[in-house]
């Protein structure tokens, strides 16, 4: 915490982070867009999260269970039953490193029951058996996508080679079904990752999709196409370039928001930040 109260060392650390870093992630860019000071705490000062929302911990644990499913298929094994997926979810939940913060209508037991319903729905759905050859699960990608910026570093949930296309999928959990605007907003990350994933099947066109599992009584699993529009890719790159320039210039400041601040993982650090 000392670095937060001593401006000179903090400034030196910020310069080291932005100017010597050889990679960046899309999640880091999004964090800065949401709150530059949160970016500083997480990516520059390297502070551990004080807490995480139950929704985030739940999504991470569900993601881990789905990863197990597709990794087994990638290895040529049979798909694990829903019970094995639930056990993997529970391991992910129990091993979460930060304090989990619940809302008034949440608790671990209720979320465990929700996870069981969601994973059962997933395991019995057609989407659990891709119509093609699985090439990668939770694949780390790295490469230069924007001149003058460090390499983009990201993880792709699933890459499948189908007869007519290379399909890149991103899996989400949500309180409800995604609107068109939510699909459009979430597609930007996939648009950049598609630039790096083309090497898996260079001769085939890329198809991007978001797969959304809803946290509702009647679980739905929806697939949303995210067109790889070259104009949109260019726009996304220009936005990322401008955000990175602000990071490189060390423009760190709080961005108060009732929506963001109530769930922030750095509330105490924010209150103590001297400005």
C-alpha positions in Angstrom: 0.0 0.0 0.0 3.0 2.3 0.5 3.3 3.0 -3.2 -0.2 4.4 -3.3 0.7 7.1 -0.8 4.1 8.1 -2.3 3.6 9.8 -5.7 7.1 9.5 -6.9 7.5 5.7 -6.7 4.0 5.2 -8.1 4.8 7.3 -11.1 8.1 5.4 -11.7 6.1 2.1 -11.5 3.5 3.4 -14.0 6.3 4.4 -16.5 7.8 0.9 -16.2 4.4 -0.7 -16.8 3.3 1.1 -19.9 6.6 1.7 -21.7 8.4 -1.6 -21.0 5.4 -4.0 -21.3 5.7 -6.3 -24.3 2.0 -7.4 -24.3 -1.4 -6.1 -23.6 -4.8 -7.8 -23.2 -8.2 -6.7 -24.4 -9.5 -7.0 -20.8 -6.9 -4.5 -19.7 -8.1 -2.1 -22.4 -11.7 -2.6 -21.2 -10.7 -2.1 -17.6 -9.1 1.3 -18.5 -12.2 2.3 -20.4 -14.3 1.5 -17.4 -12.0 3.2 -14.8 -8.4 4.3 -15.4 -7.7 4.1 -11.6 -8.9 0.5 -11.5 -6.5 -0.2 -14.4 -3.7 1.3 -12.3 -4.4 -0.7 -9.2 -4.7 -4.0 -11.2 -2.1 -3.7 -13.9 0.5 -1.2 -12.6 0.5 -1.4 -8.8 -0.4 -5.1 -9.0 -2.7 -5.0 -6.0 -4.6 -8.2 -5.2 -8.4 -7.9 -5.5 -10.1 -7.1 -2.2 -13.1 -9.1 -3.3 -15.0 -10.3 -6.4 -18.7 -10.5 -7.1 -20.4 -13.8 -6.7 -21.5 -13.4 -10.4 -17.8 -13.2 -11.5 -16.8 -16.2 -9.4 -19.7 -18.2 -10.6 -19.0 -17.4 -14.3 -15.3 -18.4 -13.8 -16.3 -21.7 -12.2 -18.9 -22.5 -15.0 -16.2 -21.6 -17.5 -13.8 -24.1 -15.9 -16.4 -26.9 -16.1 -17.1 -26.2 -19.8 -13.3 -26.2 -20.5 -13.1 -29.6 -18.9 -15.8 -30.9 -21.3 -14.1 -29.6 -24.5 -10.6 -30.6 -23.3 -11.7 -34.2 -22.9 -13.2 -34.2 -26.4 -9.9 -32.6 -27.7 -8.0 -35.5 -26.1 -10.2 -38.0 -27.9 -12.0 -39.1 -24.7 -15.8 -39.4 -24.1 -17.6 -36.3 -23.0 -17.8 -36.2 -19.2 -21.2 -36.5 -17.5 -22.9 -33.6 -16.0 -21.9 -34.8 -12.5 -18.2 -34.5 -13.4 -18.8 -31.0 -14.8 -20.5 -30.0 -11.5 -17.6 -31.4 -9.5 -15.2 -29.3 -11.7 -17.4 -26.2 -11.0 -17.2 -26.8 -7.3 -13.5 -27.0 -7.4 -13.3 -23.8 -9.3 -15.7 -22.1 -6.8 -13.7 -23.4 -3.8 -10.3 -22.4 -5.2 -11.2 -18.8 -6.1 -8.4 -16.7 -4.5 -10.4 -13.6 -3.5 -13.2 -13.1 -1.0 -16.6 -13.6 -2.8 -19.1 -10.9 -2.4 -22.8 -11.9 -2.5 -25.9 -9.7 -3.2 -28.9 -10.1 -0.9 -30.6 -12.8 -3.0 -27.4 -14.9 -3.5 -25.6 -17.6 -1.5 -23.2 -20.4 -2.4 -25.8 -23.2 -2.0 -28.3 -21.5 -4.4 -25.6 -20.8 -6.9 -24.5 -24.4 -6.7 -28.0 -25.5 -7.6 -28.1 -23.1 -10.5 -24.8 -24.4 -11.7 -26.2 -28.0 -11.7 -29.1 -26.9 -13.9 -26.9 -25.0 -16.3 -24.3 -27.7 -16.7 -27.0 -30.3 -17.2 -28.6 -28.2 -19.9 -25.2 -27.7 -21.5 -24.2 -31.4 -21.4 -27.5 -32.5 -23.0 -27.4 -29.8 -25.7 -26.3 -30.3 -29.3 -23.8 -27.4 -28.8 -21.7 -29.7 -26.5 -20.7 -31.8 -29.5 -19.2 -29.4 -32.2 -19.9 -30.1 -35.8 -16.2 -30.2 -36.7 -12.7 -30.9 -35.4 -11.7 -29.2 -32.1 -8.4 -27.5 -32.7 -7.9 -25.7 -29.4 -9.5 -25.2 -26.0 -8.6 -22.1 -23.8 -5.8 -21.4 -26.3 -3.4 -18.6 -25.5 -2.7 -16.4 -28.6 -0.1 -13.7 -29.0 0.9 -11.5 -31.8 1.2 -8.0 -33.2 -2.2 -6.6 -34.5 -1.7 -2.8 -34.2 1.6 -1.2 -35.4 3.4 0.6 -32.6 1.7 -1.3 -29.8 2.9 -4.3 -27.8 1.7 -7.7 -28.8 -1.9 -8.6 -28.1 -2.2 -11.5 -25.6 -5.5 -13.3 -25.3 -7.2 -16.6 -24.6 -9.8 -18.1 -26.9 -12.3 -20.4 -25.4 -12.8 -22.7 -28.3 -11.6 -23.1 -31.9 -13.3 -25.6 -34.2 -12.5 -26.4 -37.8 -15.8 -27.0 -39.6 -15.9 -28.1 -43.3 -16.7 -24.5 -44.5 -15.1 -22.3 -41.8 -12.9 -21.8 -38.8 -15.2 -21.2 -35.8 -13.9 -19.2 -32.9 -16.3 -19.2 -29.9 -16.5 -17.2 -26.7 -18.6 -18.5 -23.8 -20.5 -16.3 -21.5 -22.9 -16.6 -18.5 -25.6 -14.0 -18.2 -28.7 -13.1 -16.0 -30.7 -13.1 -19.2 -30.6 -13.4 -22.9 -28.2 -11.1 -24.8 -29.6 -8.2 -26.7 -28.3 -7.2 -30.1 -26.3 -4.4 -28.4 -24.8 -6.8 -25.9 -23.7 -9.1 -28.7 -22.2 -6.1 -30.7 -20.3 -4.8 -27.6 -18.9 -8.3 -26.7 -17.8 -9.0 -30.2 -14.9 -6.5 -30.2 -12.6 -8.9 -28.3 -13.3 -11.7 -30.7 -12.7 -9.4 -33.7 -9.1 -8.8 -32.5 -8.5 -12.4 -31.5 -9.6 -13.6 -35.0 -6.6 -11.7 -36.4 -4.4 -14.1 -34.4 -6.4 -17.3 -34.8 -6.5 -17.4 -38.6 -3.2 -19.4 -38.6 -5.1 -22.5 -37.4 -6.7 -22.8 -40.8 -5.4 -20.0 -43.1 -7.3 -21.2 -46.1 -10.8 -21.0 -44.5 -13.0 -18.0 -43.6 -13.4 -17.2 -39.9 -16.8 -17.4 -38.2 -17.1 -15.7 -34.8 -19.8 -16.6 -32.3 -20.8 -15.8 -28.7 -22.4 -18.6 -26.8 -24.5 -17.4 -23.8 -25.8 -19.5 -21.0 -28.5 -17.8 -19.0 -28.8 -17.9 -15.2 -32.5 -18.3 -15.4 -35.0 -20.9 -14.0 -35.3 -22.3 -17.5 -31.7 -22.3 -18.8 -31.2 -21.2 -22.4 -28.1 -21.6 -24.5 -28.0 -19.1 -27.3 -25.5 -18.8 -30.2 -24.9 -15.4 -31.6 -23.0 -14.7 -34.8 -20.4 -11.9 -34.7 -19.6 -11.0 -38.3 -15.8 -10.5 -38.9 -16.4 -7.1 -40.6 -13.1 -5.5 -41.7 -14.5 -2.0 -41.1 -15.4 -2.9 -37.5 -12.0 -4.5 -37.0 -10.3 -1.3 -38.1 -12.5 0.8 -35.8 -11.7 -1.5 -32.8 -8.0 -1.2 -33.5 -8.2 2.6 -33.6 -10.0 2.7 -30.3 -7.5 0.3 -28.7 -4.6 2.5 -30.0 -6.1 5.6 -28.5 -6.7 3.9 -25.1 -3.1 2.6 -25.1 -1.8 6.1 -25.7 -3.6 7.3 -22.7 -2.2 4.5 -20.6 1.3 5.3 -22.0 0.8 8.9 -20.9 0.0 7.7 -17.4 -3.5 9.2 -17.2 -4.8 7.5 -14.2 -7.9 8.8 -12.4 -11.1 7.5 -10.9 -14.3 7.3 -13.0 -17.1 7.2 -10.4 -20.2 5.3 -11.5 -23.0 3.8 -9.4 -23.0 0.8 -11.6 -19.2 0.1 -11.5 -18.2 1.4 -8.1 -20.6 -0.8 -6.1 -19.0 -3.9 -7.5 -15.4 -2.7 -7.7 -12.6 -5.0 -6.4 -10.5 -2.1 -5.2 -12.8 0.0 -3.1 -10.5 0.4 -0.1 -7.5 1.2 -2.3 -9.6 3.8 -4.2 -10.6 5.5 -0.9 -6.9 5.7 0.1 -5.6 6.9 -3.2 -4.1 10.4 -2.7 -4.7 11.7 -6.2 
